[in-house]
Amino acid sequence: MSMLFQKTQILSAATLLLFFNFISSTEATGFDWVQQEFLKSHNNLRASVGVPPLQWDANLAAFSQSWANQRKQQCDYRQHSTSPYGENIFWELYRQNTASSIVQKWFAEKQFFNHATNQCNCQPGRAGCECGHYLNVIWKTTTKVGCSGFVYCDDQKGAIVVCSYDPIGNYKGVNPLNPVNNVGPTSPVLPPKPVNNGNVRRGRGRKRNVAVTSPVPVKPPTNPRKFRRGKGRRNKRA
């Protein structure tokens, strides 16, 4: 009985050691489970349309996290950063979506994009009918992605998620599965201090993931509009 107890203690200690080593390794690389889910979902959907996988970029993740934190007060998902990267923003009144389901919602905009003409059928783009988020997810020459965690807004205004893409894509009229002349930045920079410059772009797909929790629970929605996919900003036209 004593020997069995000792073996149990040794196994428990070994399990704890492996667990803490994994946690330490995750913190050191800044690539947690939520981030892995964002990356895997992006790459699964990109594979479904025949484009290469993305690599996770810690600097893009840090940039996205910084911008999401800056939006906590207003929680305006239509307000995009002025970064040189592709950017998708997702907002919901209370957290009910996973990282994978958020990327799936962006990808679902495929139904509005005409691959024969390389044009979005939503003219003008609007909530519920736009293509920018989809294009950011599947743009062939984009090679890196980084997403924020779920950032809870002040005064229980909801939660937002930001994903940044590099090089920038989503050029109007260009084939996203075989784009040409698509050049973009190669090294992300951190955003400036919070500035509300009124750079609001509606219905535009423009062209980090540290999980963030809130000590105050977000109350259930008071209206039927539970979530919005945000306004993916459109990049420069080709």
Secondary structure as the mmCIF struct_conf table of DSSP 4:
data_model
#
loop_
_struct_conf.conf_type_id
_struct_conf.id
_struct_conf.beg_label_comp_id
_struct_conf.beg_label_asym_id
_struct_conf.beg_label_seq_id
_struct_conf.end_label_comp_id
_struct_conf.end_label_asym_id
_struct_conf.end_label_seq_id
HELX_RH_AL_P HELX_RH_AL_P1 SER A 2 THR A 29
TURN_TY1_P TURN_TY1_P1 GLY A 30 GLY A 30
HELX_RH_AL_P HELX_RH_AL_P2 TRP A 33 SER A 48
TURN_TY1_P TURN_TY1_P2 VAL A 49 GLY A 50
HELX_LH_PP_P HELX_LH_PP_P1 PRO A 52 LEU A 54
STRN STRN1 GLN A 55 TRP A 56
HELX_RH_AL_P HELX_RH_AL_P3 ALA A 58 GLN A 70
TURN_TY1_P TURN_TY1_P3 ARG A 71 GLN A 74
TURN_TY1_P TURN_TY1_P4 TYR A 77 ARG A 78
STRN STRN2 GLN A 79 GLN A 79
BEND BEND1 PRO A 84 TYR A 85
STRN STRN3 GLY A 86 GLU A 92
BEND BEND2 LEU A 93 TYR A 94
HELX_RH_AL_P HELX_RH_AL_P4 ALA A 99 PHE A 107
HELX_RH_3T_P HELX_RH_3T_P1 ALA A 108 PHE A 112
STRN STRN4 PHE A 113 ASN A 114
TURN_TY1_P TURN_TY1_P5 HIS A 115 ASN A 118
STRN STRN5 GLN A 119 CYS A 120
BEND BEND3 ASN A 121 ASN A 121
BEND BEND4 GLN A 123 PRO A 124
STRN STRN6 ARG A 126 ARG A 126
TURN_TY1_P TURN_TY1_P6 ALA A 127 GLY A 128
STRN STRN7 CYS A 129 CYS A 129
HELX_RH_AL_P HELX_RH_AL_P5 GLY A 132 ILE A 138
TURN_TY1_P TURN_TY1_P7 LYS A 140 THR A 141
STRN STRN8 LYS A 144 CYS A 147
STRN STRN9 VAL A 151 TYR A 152
HELX_LH_PP_P HELX_LH_PP_P2 CYS A 153 CYS A 153
HELX_RH_3T_P HELX_RH_3T_P2 ASP A 154 GLN A 156
STRN STRN10 ALA A 159 ASP A 166
BEND BEND5 PRO A 167 PRO A 167
TURN_TY1_P TURN_TY1_P8 LYS A 172 GLY A 173
BEND BEND6 VAL A 174 VAL A 174
TURN_TY1_P TURN_TY1_P9 PRO A 176 LEU A 177
BEND BEND7 ASN A 178 ASN A 178
BEND BEND8 VAL A 180 ASN A 181
BEND BEND9 THR A 186 SER A 187
BEND BEND10 LYS A 193 LYS A 193
STRN STRN11 VAL A 200 VAL A 200
BEND BEND11 GLY A 203 GLY A 203
STRN STRN12 ARG A 206 ARG A 206
BEND BEND12 PRO A 215 VAL A 216
HELX_LH_PP_P HELX_LH_PP_P3 PRO A 217 PRO A 221
BEND BEND13 THR A 222 PRO A 224
STRN STRN13 PHE A 227 ARG A 228
HELX_LH_PP_P HELX_LH_PP_P4 GLY A 232 ARG A 234
#
